[in-house]
Amino acid sequence: MRHGKPVIKGTRVPVDIILGSLAGGMGVKEIAEEYGTQKEDVLAAIEYAAKIVAKEEIKVYA
């Protein structure tokens, strides 16, 4: 954690930056190279986000 935000272990790279890069069209390998992390770190960020979202309750209003 850094400033209350989750980061890639052993780095200062926030998980939200990784996810934003994915959403922007970058590939896993490209992100790892860009931020000096490993492919496994990027995949761990995705897994972390999936677990957070799985706990969320989303209300749909018709």
QUICOR-V474272 format. One record per residue. N is the residue number from 0. RES is the residue in three letters. D_FIRST is the distance of its C-alpha to the first C-alpha in whole Angstrom. Layout:
<<N | RES | D_FIRST> <N | RES | D_FIRST>>
//
This chain:
<<0 | MET | 0> <1 | ARG | 4> <2 | HIS | 7> <3 | GLY | 6> <4 | LYS | 5> <5 | PRO | 4> <6 | VAL | 6> <7 | ILE | 9> <8 | LYS | 9> <9 | GLY | 10> <10 | THR | 10> <11 | ARG | 9> <12 | VAL | 10> <13 | PRO | 8> <14 | VAL | 10> <15 | ASP | 12> <16 | ILE | 14> <17 | ILE | 14> <18 | LEU | 16> <19 | GLY | 18> <20 | SER | 19> <21 | LEU | 20> <22 | ALA | 22> <23 | GLY | 24> <24 | GLY | 25> <25 | MET | 24> <26 | GLY | 24> <27 | VAL | 22> <28 | LYS | 23> <29 | GLU | 23> <30 | ILE | 20> <31 | ALA | 19> <32 | GLU | 22> <33 | GLU | 20> <34 | TYR | 17> <35 | GLY | 18> <36 | THR | 16> <37 | GLN | 18> <38 | LYS | 20> <39 | GLU | 18> <40 | ASP | 15> <41 | VAL | 16> <42 | LEU | 18> <43 | ALA | 15> <44 | ALA | 13> <45 | ILE | 16> <46 | GLU | 16> <47 | TYR | 13> <48 | ALA | 14> <49 | ALA | 18> <50 | LYS | 17> <51 | ILE | 15> <52 | VAL | 18> <53 | ALA | 20> <54 | LYS | 19> <55 | GLU | 20> <56 | GLU | 24> <57 | ILE | 26> <58 | LYS | 29> <59 | VAL | 31> <60 | TYR | 34> <61 | ALA | 38>>
//
